[in-house]
Amino acid sequence: MWLRDVFVAPAWRGRRLFSKIVATLAWPQDGPARRIWSDVDWVNAQSMRAHKAAGFQVVARVRALDFWGRLRVRSAVPPWPMPVSEIEPASRLIWLRGGRLRRHLELLA
């Protein structure tokens, strides 16, 4: 399972809500435990602390630059440990056009 764009309002922070959400997703009542991956802006110290408290481990750090909303240039990405359907983990240059551009815009928070 891939976790994206979880936001906890400032007034609710410090209550371990993120950890509770992750625990609920990881251990559903109706099935086996799940592996959860999360995209995190690694310069966001609060988010990194919340992820660490929820039991996440850093497996890779990737830098990316977007040019003109059409070209994404990324740092080298390590071998991807899970099935991929919506990103291209091995590509350093990604042209955002057609269906890929539409999907990219849909996924933006």
Residue, then its C-alpha position, 0 to 999 in steps of 0.5 A: m500500500w502506498l500512502r500519500d498526502v496525509f495532513v494533520a491540522p496544526a491544532w491536532r498535531g502531537r496526538r499521534l493521529f498519523s501513527k494511528i492512521v498507519a496502524t489502522l491501515a497496516w493491520p486491517q480487521d478483515g485481512p493480513a498485515r500490509r506493507i505501507w510505503s510513503d512519499v515524504d518531503w525529507v526536508n519536512a522535519q515534522s513529517m519525518r518525525a511523524h513517520k519515524a514514530a509510526g515505524f517507517q524507515v528511510v529506504a531512499r532519498v530522491r531529488a527532482l526538478d520540474f521544468w516548464g511543467r513538462l520535464r522532471v529530472r530526478s537524481a538516481v533512484p535505487p532499485w524499487p522494492m515494490p510493484v510499480s504502476e504509476i511512476e517510472p522508478a528507473s527513469r531519471l528523465i520523465w516527460l510529462r505529456g498526454g495521459r502521463l501529464r493528466r495523471h501527474l496533475e491528478l496526483l498533485a496535492 
